Amino acid sequence: MDLKTRKRWSLVILLIGLPLYIVVAVSLVNWMDRTWGRQPILIELAVYAALGILWALPFRKVFTGIGKGE
């Protein structure tokens, strides 16, 4: 995939995919609250941190070198 295509895909991922993923992540934490009750703040923080890293793992190749010039 050339740099121009990766830049376009990265914009699509960041502008459309990331907001959708945030909605899914918050819905997951809300489901955890309904199912098991409110968790301690450190557990919620760990879940949000894990989900924050998890979304980017499949897109490492797309985001590699985006900030560099052509």
HELIX and SHEET records of a PDB file:
HELIX    1   1 LEU A    3  VAL A   12  1                                  10    
HELIX    2   2 ILE A   13  GLY A   17  3                                   5    
HELIX    3   3 LEU A   18  TRP A   36  1                                  19    
HELIX    4   4 ILE A   41  LEU A   54  1                                  14    
HELIX    5   5 LEU A   57  PHE A   59  5                                   3    
HELIX    6   6 ARG A   60  PHE A   63  1                                   4    
END                                                                             
